[in-house]
Amino acid sequence: MSDLQVIATIPARPESAAVVREALTTLAEATRAEEGCVAYDLFESASAPGTFVTVERWRDAASLDAHMGTPHVAAAFAAAEGALSGEVAIHPLQPVG
């Protein structure tokens, strides 16, 4: 069975981008230590500053589900409360073809 790949986009309000960046950087560091995490990379869009993107690889869906229930995910969402300009979009990916 292959790894589960996930993309997430997190749009921050321009005046709150630094707060969201810090919260997501802390989240990424903690997430990389999770047992089911194969890779977890954080990016900021060059064409839409303040839009953050995670590119993730998980051992399986259960690992992703466990991740979503961790204290560091809850802390990141709490830190970003009121700082986002839209919804966080999480996209588990399926191969085409």
C-alpha positions in Angstrom: 0.0 0.0 0.0 1.4 3.4 -0.9 1.5 6.5 1.4 -1.4 8.9 1.7 -0.5 12.2 0.1 -2.3 15.3 1.3 -2.3 19.0 0.4 -3.8 21.6 2.7 -4.2 25.3 2.0 -4.5 27.9 4.8 -5.4 31.5 3.8 -4.3 34.1 6.3 -5.5 37.7 6.5 -2.6 40.0 5.3 -2.3 41.6 8.7 -2.2 38.2 10.4 0.2 36.3 8.1 3.1 36.5 10.6 1.0 35.0 13.4 -0.3 32.2 11.1 3.3 31.5 9.8 4.6 31.1 13.3 1.7 28.8 14.3 2.2 26.7 11.2 6.0 26.5 11.6 5.5 25.2 15.2 2.8 22.7 13.9 5.1 21.4 11.1 8.0 20.8 13.6 5.7 18.8 16.0 4.0 17.0 13.1 7.3 15.7 11.7 7.9 13.8 15.0 4.6 11.9 14.7 5.0 8.2 14.1 2.7 8.0 11.0 4.2 11.1 9.4 6.4 10.3 6.4 6.9 13.9 5.3 5.4 17.3 6.2 6.5 20.4 4.4 5.2 24.0 4.8 5.2 26.6 2.0 3.9 30.1 1.4 2.6 30.9 -2.0 4.9 33.2 -4.0 1.9 34.4 -6.0 -0.5 34.9 -3.1 1.6 35.8 0.0 -0.2 34.8 3.2 -1.6 31.7 1.6 0.2 28.7 3.2 0.3 25.2 1.8 1.3 22.0 3.5 2.5 19.1 1.4 2.1 15.9 3.5 2.7 12.2 3.2 1.2 9.9 5.8 1.7 6.1 6.3 -2.1 5.7 6.0 -5.4 7.4 6.6 -5.4 6.4 10.3 -2.2 8.3 10.8 -3.7 11.4 9.3 -6.8 11.0 11.4 -4.6 10.6 14.5 -2.7 13.8 13.5 -5.9 15.8 13.3 -6.6 15.0 17.0 -3.2 16.0 18.3 -2.8 18.9 20.8 -0.4 20.6 18.3 -3.2 20.7 15.6 -5.6 22.2 18.2 -3.0 24.7 19.2 -2.4 25.8 15.6 -6.1 26.2 15.0 -6.5 28.2 18.2 -3.5 30.5 17.3 -5.0 31.1 13.9 -8.5 31.8 15.2 -9.7 35.1 13.7 -6.5 35.3 11.6 -7.7 33.4 8.5 -9.3 35.0 5.4 -11.1 31.8 4.5 -11.5 28.1 5.2 -8.7 25.7 5.6 -8.9 23.2 2.8 -7.5 19.7 3.3 -7.2 17.5 0.2 -6.3 13.8 0.5 -5.1 12.9 -3.0 -5.8 9.9 -5.1 -3.6 9.0 -8.1 -5.1 9.5 -11.5 -4.6 6.7 -14.1 
